[in-house]
């Protein structure tokens, strides 16, 4: 064995002693972030890896579209009513209910409506696809695997009492993995639903109840039709708003800071100045 071979073996053993495998998830994330800081790992790649790791610890309940924000089709809706809803929401799949959201009969695909030949003989029941029901505590990584195997893109989420808690799509799961790496408006990790924004106004989580919002802003919004602030904005517009879109409701300005194709996450709220 020559000196070069001995030196190579010594360096390998030295590297093994200096570079230890991470003992837990926190050490692994620190190692990945350190690699990013040294330009060994791109920011996009770091975000995807962190998203994949967090997905293995998140439940469906944390990501799903809540029951009150579900866009549904009633079994008795006419073809024109359904087409109008498709055009308004731009969604591709709709749970079909029979009067009550706890009674989901199946899933309607918007693309199937293109095959309808006689509108006067249209019956939603003829176009229903089977609905997949999953518990709200299922892990996201497990659900993503099931979506891939079954080639299904939507699941109805049920609670422990078999009631409908919401819905989730494969896009919702993927957004947790390949979504925004850094979002200045994302304060989902905090306990507060309402926070003062550094640029003025208040950041408000869409899941904030109307009652809590009324108490904080001295407003009198009714919670008969909508129980959350996000639902209030959705009902006022009749559709999912765009990013940075502003909505004026009874003198209160709501700016949409964070939204995806199905639901609102964060709003920036401005109140008009109080008259002297």
Secondary structure, DSSP 8 states (H G I E B T S, - for coil): --HHHHHHHHHHHHHHHHS---SSHHHHHHHHHHHHHTTSS-HHHHHHHHHHHHHTT-BGGGTSEEGGG--EEETT--HHHHHHHHHHH--SEEEEESSSTT-EEEEEEGGGGGG---GGG--GGGG-B---EEETT-BHHHHHHHHHHHT--EEEEE-TTS-EEEEEEHHHHHHHHHS-S--TT--TTSS-SEEE-TTSSEEEETTSBHHHHHHHHT-----SS-SBHHHHHHHHHTS---TT-EEEETTEEEEEEEE-SS-EEEEEEE------
